[in-house]
Amino acid sequence: MLTGKQRSFLKKLAHRLEPTVFLGKGGLTENIKKELVTGFESRELVKVKLYFANAAGDKLIASYREKHYSTNTPLERFVVEELIAGPSGQIEGLYPVINPETKIVNILTKDGICYVNLDSNFLTVINNVSTEVAVYSIVNSLVELDNINKVQILVNGEVPPTFSNSTFERNLDYVTTLEQ
């Protein structure tokens, strides 16, 4: 039997993948075997470019993230979820741009436009990051995907009155590097 310290040590050594199947008292049944196969077949390693804030919160810095995700989830949703989760902490100088309490209401891509509908927590500023910088964090990250040219961001199904546009295109004016 492992002690609590030993268990903690081993957990730290383990990979960072989230479990897809838990075994209960019934053990490994045929249904669980089918779930495991489905789970492995629907996971893919993806490398995406995400934009996070600099220390001042007025510019964006590109960062690559390589992670397994479920192909049952649209890649656009995965990108926005990763932006909400914030920087991984592996690179110093990157700061969250989106309130971590933000929930995704819906994401849909049609004819090259990605429609991102978030709840009102998105409008709550964090780390002195303006709403405009947060918008371009999402836009610039999503247009890195092959199938997206423009992004429309909605809050609870409506274009917020503080937005200058309803549909946004890539804007590299906000992008800087860690060295600058």
N, C-alpha and C positions, 0 to 999 in steps of 0.2 A: 504494500500500500504506500502511495506517495504522501509525503507531508505537504502542507500548504506552501512552504517555501519551494520545494521541488517542483510542484505543479506550476507556480508562478514563474519559475525559471524556465521551464519547458515552454510555457505559453509565450514568453518573450522570444524564444528561438523559432517559434512557428511562423509560417507565412501569414500575410495579412488578408488572405481571401476569407470572405464570409462563408460560413457553412451553408450548403444548399439542402442538405438532408440531415435530420437527426434520427438516431435510432432509439427506440423505446424498449419497453419490456419484451415486446414481441420479437426483437432481434431483426435480422436481415431477411425480410420476406420477399416474395417475387415482385410485389408492387413497389417495394423500396428499391429493388434492383432496377426496375424500369425507370423509376424517378432518377436514379443515379445516372443511367445512360442518357436520359433526356437532358439532365442538368449539364453533363459534360459536353454533349453535342451542341448545346445552345450557348456555351460560353466562348468568348473570343477575346484574344489579347489585342487591344487597340492602343494606338498612340495618338493623342489629340493635343492641339495647341490651345492653351488657355491663357487668358489675359487677366492678371491680377494688378492691384494698385501698388504704386511706390509708397515710400514712407509718408510723403506729403499728401497723398490721396488725390493728386491732380493729374497723374499720368498712369499709363498702363505698361506693364512689363510682360512680355510673352514668356510662357513656360510650357514645356512639354510634359505630359503626364502619360505614362504607360500603365495600363491597368486592364484587368479582365472585366468584362461586362457581359450581361445576358443579351444575346441577340434577339430575345423576345421584347426587349425595350428599344425604342427608336434611339439612334445614336445622338440625335438632337437633345433628347431628354437627358441622356447620360451626360452630355457636355454641360447643360444647365445645372444638373444635380452636382457635378464636380465644382462648378463655379460657386454654388451656394455652400458647399462643404469647405471651400477656401483652400489656400495653399497647403501643400503637404507638409511643409516645415523643413523639407530637405534643402531648400534654397533660401538663404537669408535675404531679406530685403523685399520679399513679396508679402502683400497684405490683402486680407479679404476685401472684396468690393461689394458684396451683397449680404444683407442682413441674414444670418444663419436661420432665423425664424421664418424666412420666406418659404412659402409652399408653392409648388407648381400646380396650377389649376388644370392646364391643358397645354400640349404642344402639338402642332400640326404643320406639316410642310406640304405646300401645293404650288406647282408652277414656279419653283425656285424661291418662293417666299416662305419663311418659317414664321409661323404665328405662335408667339410665346405669351401665354396668359398666366400671370402670377397673382398671388393674393396681395393685399395692401401692405404687408410687411416689407415688400420690395421698396416702398417709398421711404422707409425709415433709414436715414443716413447712418452709416457706421464708419469709423476711422477717418472722419472728415472727407469721405469720398462723396462727391456730388452725385446726384441722380444721373446726370449726363455721362459721367465717367463710368458709372455702373451700367448704364445702357450700352455704351460702346464696349464694355467688357463682354457682355453677352453677344452683341452684334459681331464684333471682330472674331470672337471665338467660334461662333456658328458659321460665319461665311468661310471659315477655313475648311469646312466640309464641302465635298464636291457638288452636292445637290442644292446648295443654298447660295443665293446671290443677295438677298435682302431679308430683313427681319422686321416684323411688326411686334411691338411689345404692348401688351394690354395688362391692365390691372383690374382684376375682377370683371373682365369682359369689356372694358372700356379703355379708350385712349386717355391717359391722364391729362388734364388741362395744362400741366406744367411742361409737357413735351412739346418741342418745337416742330416735330414731324410725327406722322403716324407710322411711316415706314422708314427704316434706316438702312444705309449701306455702310460698307467698311469705311472707317475713318482712322487713318494712321497718324493724324495730327496729335492724338492723345498718347501715342506709343513712344516709349523711350527704352533705354537699356539700363541695366544695373550700374554700369560704369559711368553714366552721365550724371 
